[in-house]
Amino acid sequence: MELMARFLERYLHFAPTNTEPPGTLIWFLGHSYKIEDSQWPEKFLYDSFSLITITYRSGIEGLENMTSDTGWGCMIRSTQTLLANCLRICYPEKQLKEILALFADEPSAPFSIHQFVTMGKTLCDINPGQWFGPTTSCSCVARLSDQNPDVPLHVYVARNGNAIYRDQLSKVSFPVLLLIPTRLGIDSINESYYDQLLQVFEIRSFVGITGGRPRSAHYFYARQNQYFFYLDPHCTHFAHTTTQPASEETFHSATLRRVAIQDLDPCMIFGFLIRDEEEWHSFEANQKYFADIVQIFDSEPQPVETHDDFVLDENVEDHL
């Protein structure tokens, strides 16, 4: 509690000014806080600080020709952050150190930077030290989840951009993390997506967005009107291992950050945690509010076979 009080004091000191009127809601991973006055709700600050933040690390052993992911690993770290907070929501009884062990900076950890780098090379031919995109990150999470059955969370990555197929999802047992890697514009988010993007934060199963600015990924967890609050991985701490764990303080952000919707990069990953069939039915019922971001179909269309209607005889004279 002393640690929490100290960081809340820093939050209040460095936080952006709340300019929204009383009664305005802040939507935070599917639930809300009401603004009562000019101050940020203390519960909102507390919950923001409590989120797990996984950042750049230095002194990493076992990476090929490098000891840090500073400068290239922000999409991996933001994806780890989404996954870590998803696990914490799904399994609140687990101790923080149990969850952090899954992301330790060592080759044996199920979701370590080493595992992402290895899988990125295997699946997408991404070399160590190269920046990951949303699709690569999602593919890595899904494959690493499959390889670690002891981690009680299945992962389903949307097909063809943003499509979820019921027949495929029915083969995956709950709980399942839905990951939707998508693009909502060219250089910036198309305004036609604004309302649906804002609506996503109100969905009960929403566990965050990974994205941000070009080649500068963040984890977005809350919004107030058209401002998005995020955790920033662009801070380097010393490596965290199971034998030499880093300080718990390095896994919590000491600063409240936000960005306007028009300043966001359109490439992002949406995450939704579906814990049981009831939550899936709720997600389906609410999908109409963001139907251009996530689409649901019964089954994936079969590839269309093409046949030549005729074979052109090269010896036939063209009379045209």
Buried (B, 14 or more C-beta within 10 A) or exposed (E): EEEEEEBBEBBEEEBEEBEBEEEBBBBBBBBBBEBEEEEBBEEBBBBBBEBBBBBBBBBBEBBEEBEBBBEBBBBBBBBBBBBBBBBBBBBEEEEBEEBBBBBBBBBEBBBBBBBBBBBBBEBBEBEBBBBBBBBBBBBBBBBBBEEBEEBEBBBBBBBEEBBBBEEBBEEBEBBBBBBBBBBBBEEBBBEEBBEBBBBBBBBBBBBBBBBBBEEBBBBBBBBBBEBBBBBBBBBBBBBBBEEEBBEEEBBBBBBBBBBEBEEBBBBBBBBBBBBEEEBBEBBEEBBEBBEBBBBBBEEBEEEEEEEEEEEEEEEEEEEE
